[in-house]
Amino acid sequence: MRHPAVFALPLALLVSPALAQTPDVAEVVAAERAFAADAPSMGIARSFNKWSVPDAILIAGGEARRIGEVYPDGPKPADEPLLEWWPNFAGVARSGDLGFTTGGVALNGRRTGHYFTIWKRQPDGSWKWVYDGGSGASAAGVPGPDSEPVILPPGPELLRVVRQGEPPSRVSAAEWAMRAVKTQEAALAEAAAVDQKAAHLAVLADNGRLYVAPRPPAIGRDAFADALSGWPATFRFGPTEGGGASVYGDLVWTYGPAGWSADGEARTGHYVRLWQRQDGGWKIVLAQLIPAPPPPPASPPPPAGG
C-alpha cells in the first residue's frame, strides 16, 4: 500500500550523513567475540550479564524470560562446563544501531548447536545484546572459531524506500517497520496454518539462513525447501510478543508463541525471526524455532480401590 504523505517523514532521516553511510558490522562481530572470550574466565552468568541490557530476553523453559531470571549474576561455579561459541553469519542495520551474529556452539569441546544474538548500540556507543537464543541445528560442518563470518549486506537506502512511498506520515521509521513486520507475521501465521513449507518459502530471503534442528543450517532456496520438510506440515503461530526495529527501519526482530503436533502429541515453543527490508519487500534473513520442554509423563492412575 502506498502512502501519499511520504515526505512527512522526519527530515533528519532523509539527510543525516550517519544514515547515508554503510555501517561497520565489524563492531558487532567484535562485541560477540569479546563476549565469548569472557565466558571461560568469568563464567556463563557473569559474562551474560556483563554483555546484556538489564531487560534482555532469552527463551528458556518454554517462556520468554529476562536475563536475571535465567542467569542470576554471580561467581563462576567450580564445576561449570566450558561454553564456547563463534560467529559464522552477521549483519547490521544501515543506521548502525541494531545488529546480529549467529554461529556454532561447543560445550566442553563438543559441538552442540547454534546461538543467535541480537545486539543494540547503547547511548555511549558500546554494544549490548537484547536477545540471545540457541538452536539444536547441527554445527558439525560449519566453519570454526578462526574463520570470518559471512556478512549480510545492509538493506536498501532510506531515500529509495521513501521514493517508493512506504513509510506513512507522523510515524518514525522504526514504528513503521515494526507495524509492517507484524502485518507480515500475521500473514505468515495464516498461511503456515495451512502449509508451513510454502508459507516460509514465500518470505525467506535468498541470502538468509534457517535453523531446523537437528539438521545443519539451511542456506539458499534448495536447502530451505529440504529443511522445511523436517518441520511439521502446519504451525499455529501466535501474535508477535516482542522484538525491536532499527532506527532506520530496515531490520526488525520478533518472537512469539508457536504450536504444532509431533508424533501425535501437541507441542509448543517460540519462533524467533529476523526480518530485513530488501528490494523485494520484507524478507526473513534468519529463523529459528525453540521448542518448550515436553510435558512430564502423566502419572498412572491409582489402583482400583486404592
N, C-alpha and C positions, 0 to 999 in steps of 0.2 A: 504494500500500500504506500502511495506517495503522499507526502505532506506538503502543502503549498508554502507553509511558513518556514522553510528550511533555513533561511538565513537569519532567523531569530536566535539561532544557537549562539551562546556567549562568544563575543569577538575574540577573547583570549584563546579559545580553542582553534580559531582559524588562523591566527597569526603568530602564536607562541613559537619562537625558534626551537625551544626544547622539544616540542611535539613534532617538529618537522625533521628532526634528526633521527637516524637509526640508533636505537638504544643498544647498549653493550650487554649482551647476555652473559659475558664472562663474569660479571659481578655476581649474578645468581649462581652460576656454577661454582665460583669461589666460595660463596656462602655455604653451599651444600657440602663441599669438600671440607671446609673448616668445621662444620657441624659434625660430620662423620669422624674427623680426626679427634674431636673432643671426647667421643663416646668411650673409647677404651680406657682412658685415664680418669675421666670424671664420672663415668657410669652413665647408664641409659637415662635415668630420671633427671639427673642434674644437667646433662647436656641437652636433653629435650627441652627442659625449662629455660635454659640459657638462650636457646636459639628461637624460641617461640614467643608470640604475643600472649598476654595472660588469658585471653579468651579463645586461643587456638583450638581447633576441632580435630578429634580423632574419632573414627568409627570403631567402637570396641564393645564386645558383648552384645551386639545387636542394636546398639544405640549410638547416636552422635553425642559425644561427651567432651567436656573441657579438659585441657591438658592436665590441670591439677587433680582432676578426679582419676585419671588413668595413671599418671606418673607424679605422685606427690614428691616434691623436691626433697632430696636427702642424700646422704653419703652412699657411695657405691657398695653394694653387698659383696662380701668376700667371695661368694660362690656365683657371682653374676656371669652368665655366658658372654663370650665375645661377639658383639654385634657389629658387623661391617656392611657398608653399602657404598655405592658409587654411581655417578650419573652416566646414563647412556643416551638420553634424549632430553633436550632442554629448550626453553624459549622464554621470551619476554615480550610484554605488550609494547606497542610503539611509543606509548607515553612513558615507559621506563619505570612504572610503579608496581607492576604485577608480573610475576614470572613463575616458572615451574621447572622442576627436574624430576626425572624418574630413571630407575635403573636397577641393577642387580643387588641382592641382599644375600649375605652369608652369616650363618650362625655357627660359631666355633669352627669356622673354616669350611662348612658345608653350605653350598648354595641352596637357598630355601624359597626364593621368590623375588618379588619386586616391590620397591617402595614408590610412592608418588607424593611429592611435596609441592604445595602452593606457597610461594614466597611473596611478601609485600614489603615495599620500601617504606621505611619509617621516616618521620619528620627530620631526624638527624642524619639521614642518608644511609643508615645501616639497613640490612635486610633481616627480617624475621619471618618465620613460617606461620601461616594461618590455618593450614590443613596438612595432615600427614596420614597416609593410609597405606596398607600393604595389600598385595595380591599374591596368590599362590601360583601365578603364571611362572613356568619354569625359567630359571636363569642359567641353566646348564650351558647353553651355547652363546650367551651374549658376551660382548667384549668385556674385558676385565678392568680393574681399577685404574690401570695405567693408560687406558685408551681415552680419546677425546670424544665427548658426546656429539651425536647428530643434533644440529641446531634447526629448530623450526623457524622459517622466515617470518618476519612480522606481517601483520595484516595490511590491507591497502591503506594508503594515506587518507587522513581525515577529509581533506578537501575533495577527494574523489567520492567519498561517502556522502558528503554534503551535496555535491552536484547531482548525485543520484536521487536526492530528495528523501533520505532515510530518516534522520533524527527529527522529531517534532519540536515545536517551539516551547520555550519555558521549561524544558526538561534537560538536565545535564546529559552528556553523552553516556556516562556510566548508568544513570537511571534508565535511559532509553535502551541501552544494551541489555540490562537485566530484564526489562519488560519483554523485549523481543525474544530473548532466550527462553523465558518462562512460557511464552507462546509456542516456541519450538518444542519445549519439553512436553507440553500438553498434547501437541500433535503426535509426538513420538510415542507417548503413552497410549494414545488411542489406537495407533497403528500396531504397536507391539502387542496389544491385547488380542490381535488377530493373527499376526505373523511377525514375530520379532526380528527374524533374519532380514526380511525385506525392509522393515522399518529402519533398522540400523544401517543397512547398506545405503539407504537414501540420504543419510545425513553424515556418514563417516567421511572425513577428509581423506583425499588420496595420499596425503603426506602425514596422516595420523597413525595412532597405534591403538590396539585393542588388546586388553588382557582377559583371556578366558582360561581360567585355571583348569587343569594343570598344564595346559599347552604352553609353548613359548609365546612371546609377544607376537601378535599378528600385525604385519606391516605391509600395506598395499592391498589392492582390491581383491586379488585372488586369495590372499591369506585371510582377509576379513571373512569372505564367504565360507571358507573352510572352518575357521574358528567359530563362527556363529552357529555352525551346525552342532557344536558341542554344548550349546545352551539349550534350555527347554524351548519348545516351539512358540510359546507365548509368555509374556510377563505382565504383571499388574504393577505399573509404576505409579506411585503416588505423586502428589504435587511437590514442587521444589520446596525443601525445608530451609535451605540456606545456601550460602555461597558468596560471591562477590564479583565485581567488574572493575576493569581498569578505568582510569580517568578518561582515557581516550575512547573507551567503549568498543575496543576491538578484541578483548579477551575476557571471557566470563567462565567462572567455575561454579558448579552446582552439586548439591547432593540431596537425596530424598529416599523415601522408602520403596522397597521392591518386594514383590511376592511372586511365587511360582510353584510349580509342582515338580517333584523329583522322586522317581521310584514309587509313585503313588502317594507320596506324602507332601503336605503343604510345607513350604519353606519360606522364610522371609530374610531380608537383608537390606542393604542400601546400595544404590547406584551413586557413583561419583563420576562427573564428566567435566571435561574442559572444552569449551566452545571457542572458536575463533571466527571473526568476521572475515571471510575470504571474498574473492571476486565473484564467486557463485552464490554468495549468501552465507548464512551461519552454518558452520560445519563442526563436528566433533573431532578434535585432534587427539584426545585421549579419553578412554572409557574403561571403567573397572566396576566390578560387582563384588561387594563384600558380604558374604553370607553371614547371617547370625548363627550362633551355635545351635545345633539341633536340639530340640526339646528332650528332656530326660525321658527314658522309657517309663511307661506307665507302670505303677505298682500292681502286682497281681491281686485279684480280689481275695478277700479273706475266705478261708474255707467255710463251707456250709455249716451253719450253726455256730460259727466262731464269732 
